[in-house]
Amino acid sequence: MEKHFLVCVCDDGAESYSIMFMRDFFNFPCDLRLTLFYVAPQNGSWGVSNSITKGTNLLKKIKDNFLANSFCSESKVDIKSTTSRGAIVREFVQEGHKGLYDAVIFGQQSLSAFEELFDYSIPSRMIWEDINFPLWFCKYPHEIPKKDVLLCLGSGAPSQRITDHVGYVLNEDAAHSITLLHVHNRKKKQKESSKFLFEEARVNLIANGIEESRITQKVVEGSNVAKAIHAEALRGHYSVVAIGRDFHDKTTKEKLLPESVSAQLLRKLEGAALWISK
């Protein structure tokens, strides 16, 4: 089944990271459809008309580069530009909902130490939006191509959603295996055992068409979940780290320093794409 992805293009030059990821991760890139989407600032320094023209030209250049380095036909890649009516993030959210895409994808620059503490980038703002579609964030990969997905499990609906998403995306691409990861913290009482989480995820993946031989599982000990996931991602050289996330409003503390696992991974994860299902 063809998967349709929205690749969001910003003015930070990071869109090439998401295009590189799409080109190198999928074994059969022509089973995909891409829509490249650019939002021109409402009060751009060049004026609205010129900003749209600039964005359209940028999309055409990205499209041409992608087609020149993949097996996809021109009919598989669409371009779309619009002008922001306010916050650019809201335009991405609205297009993501309207287009019923299988995922909405961003390239992401690496951050300085200061930016890690106070990051107001579009990717960082997107994870706080009330959305019902998966987000992918692609930083510059250290090694191309890489393989396999690290699927991080926890309790509840977010973990089930990301498992379903991973199964759906990879059900026709046997080039990648899936490692189920649970971070066990001995100091905390956890709602569900690793065994239960693994079995639940395995059943979900198989129901989505993933062969059981492609699924492995791993438990690591750690009181800092994000740190443990990051360490395993580096050790295993995965292409993707996938994790679920609940929607909630920022607390006062989170407005100063977001500390959720997905927010920490968004800031610190290098060399692998981050998939978040909400």
N, C-alpha and C positions, 0 to 999 in steps of 0.2 A: 504494500500500500504506500502510495506517495505521501511523504511528509512535507508540510509547508511551514517554513520558518521565516520570521520577520527579522531582518538584520538592520539594527538601528545605527545610523551613521551620524556622528557628532563632529564638531569642529576640532577635536583634540588629536586627530590623526591615528586613533587606535582602531579604526574600523578594519584595517588590514589584518589585525590579529584574529578577529572573528572569521574573516574570509579564509585566512590560512588554516584555521581550525576546521572549518567546514570542508575545505578541499582535501585535507590530509586525514581526517578522522574517519570519514565514511568510505566504505569499500566500494560502494556503487553510487557515486555522487549524482548520477542521473535519475535516481529514484527520489530525488529531492526537488522541491520547488522553493526558490528564494525570492522574497520581496525585499529589496533594498529601500530603506525609508529614511528620508532626511527632513528635519524640521528647521526651517529658517527662523532666526530670532525675529521677534516682532519689531524691535527697534534696532535692526542691524545697521552697522556703520555705512553700509553701501545702499541702504534703502531696501524696501520689501521686494521689489521686482528684481533687483540685482542679486539679492540674497537667494531668491528662488532659483534664478538662473545659475548662480554659483553652485548651489546644492545639486541641481539637475546635472550639471557638467561633472561634478564630483561623482555622482552615482553612475553616470555613463562610463567614466574612467574605471571605477571599481568593477563594474560589470564586465567591461572588456578584458581587464586583467584576469578576472576569475575565469571567464570563458577560454582565454588563451592558455590557462594552466589546468584545465579540467576537461572531462569528457562530456560536459553538459552542452546541450543545444541552447541557442538564444531564447527559445520559447520557455525555458525553465527558469529564467531570471527576469523578474519585473523590477521596475524602478518607480518610486512614488515620492513626491515632494509636497510639502504643505508649509504654511506659515503659522507660527505659534500665535495662539489667541491669548496667551498668558504665560503659564509655566510650560516649558518644553517637556518636562517629565509627564505632565498630564496628556500631552499629545501622544506620547509613546503609549501610555496606559490606554487611552481611548482607541488607538489603532489596534493595539493588542487584543482588546475585547471585541472590537468590530470585525476584525479579520479572522477570528477563530483560528489563530495560528497554533501550531503544535509547540512552539517555543518562541520567545522573544529574546534576541541575542544582542549583546553589547561587547565591543572591544573595550579593554580597560588598561590604562597606563599604570605602571608601578608607581607607588607613592613614596614620598620622602617620609622621614621619621615624624616630622611635624604634621604632614597631611594625614598620616595614619591615625593621629589623635583627633583631628578635626577635619574630617573628609566630607565635603558637601558635593561630591561629584554626582553625576546623573546615575551611575550604577548604585552608589550608596543610597541615594534617595529612592530608587526604584524598589529596593527590598522592603521599604516601609509602606508601600502603596497597597491598598486593598484590591488585589487582583486575583484572577482565577486561572492564570496561565503560567507555565514554567518560565523561569529566567535562566539564561546562560550568560556567563561572564568569561571572556577569553583574554588572558594576558599574553604577552609575548612568550611563546613556548621555548623552553630550553633545548629541547630535542624534537626534531620533526622527521618522520612521524613517530608518535608514541601510540601505545595500545591500552585497551582495557579500562574498566570503570570501577572505581571504589565507591560502593553504595553504602552510605553511613546510616545505620538504623537506630531509631529510638522508639519510644512508645507513642501510640496514638495515630490520628489521621494524617499528620504531615509525613510520617515515615511511610505509611501506606500509599500516599499520593506519589511520592518520589519513586517508590518501587514500581508502581504502575507506569509512571512516565518512562523510566529506564527500560522496562520491559517492552513498551510500545515502540520506543525509538530504535531499539536494537533487535527487534524480533526477526528482521530480515537481513541482518548483518552479522554473520557468524565469525567475523574477523576479531571481534572483541569478546573477552570473557568478563564476568562480573564477580567481584569480590565483595561479599557481605561483611561489613565491619560493625562491631559493637564495642564501644568503649565502656569498660566496666570500672566503676568507682567503688571500691570496697568500703569507703567511708560513708557512702550514702545508700539508703534503702531504695532500690529501684523497682518500679512498678512491675516490670515484666522481665523474665529471664532471657539470657542470650539465646538459649535453645528455642524458646517460644518465638522470639523475633526472627530468628533465622528460618524457622519452619513457615511462619506466616509469609515472609518475603519470598521464600522458595516457591510456595504454592502460587503466589501472585505472578511471579516471573514466568513460571511454566504455563500458567493460564494465558499469558500474553504471547506465548509461542517461543520462549527461550528454552533451548535444550538443557536438561539437567547437567550435562557434562560441562557446560560453560559456567556453572555456578560453583564458587568456593566460598568458604566462610572463615572469619578470623575474629578472635577476641583479643583486645589489648587492655592492659590495666592503665588507669590514669585518672587523676582528679581534675585535670584540665582537659576537657573533651576536645576543644579546638586544637590545642597543642598536640594531643595524641593523634588526631586525624591528620594534621599537617605532617607529623613525623612519618606516619605510614604512607602518606602520599609521596613523600620524597623517597622513602625506601623502595616502594614498589614501582616508581616511575609510571604512574597511571596517566592516561590521557585526560581523565575526567574524575572529579570528586563530586558526588551527588548527595544532596542532603535535603530533608524536608524543613519547612518553616511555617509556623503559625502566624496569622495576622494579629497584630496588637498595636495599640498606640504607644508611642515612646513614653517611657517614664521620665521623670525629671533627671534621673541619673543617666539614662540612655541618651538624652539630649546632649549631654556633655561628652560621654564616652560609651558608645554602643558596645555591649559586652556579650550579645548573643553569639552562639557558635557560628551561625552563618555570617554575621557581620564581621567577626574576627577572621574567618576564612576569606571573606571578600577582600579584606585589607592585606592579608599576609600570604595567601596561597600563591605560589609561583610555579610555572612550568606545567600546570594542568588547568583545564577549564573547570569552572564551578557551575554545577547545575543546581538550581534551587526550585523546588516545587511548592507552590502556595495554594 
